[in-house]
Amino acid sequence: MWPFKRTRGPDELPVSDLKFLGEQDGEPERRLKGQLADLLARHPDIERAYLVRAMNGGAASVMLCIATRADEPDATLLHEIGGIFAAIFNTKEHLDILFPGAAQEVQLAKVCAPFYNRSTRNN
C-alpha cells in the first residue's frame, strides 16, 4: 500500500487485516474521482479504480484502489495522483493507494463500484 502524504510523497506500507467497508463519496471526492479518471485513462495498464473506505489493521482509511496489468506501481503515476490529491485536500489529509490482487478486487467490488473502468469508458 502506498499512502500519499501531501508534504512527503508516497511511502510503501504493509497491509494487514484489510476490510473494505464501502465507497467514499462526497463533493470533494467526486472532484477527485473525475480528475483521477481523466489521468488513469492516459495510462493503458490501468483497468479499474475505486475510492473506498477501509479498515487496515484496525485503523480507518480512505483508499484509492487501482487494478492494473502492470507488475509494479508506476512512480510517475503515483506522483501525478499525489498532485491531484494535494490540489483538492488540505495538508493534514493523506490518501492510501492500493494495487489490489484478484482476490482483493473481488472483495472490493462487493462493497464499491469502480469510478473508473477502462472497458466501459467512452474515449
Helices and strands as residue ranges (DSSP letters): E 2-5, E 9-10, E 18-23, H 27-41, E 46-56, E 59-68, H 75-88, E 94-98, H 102-111, E 116-117, G 118-120
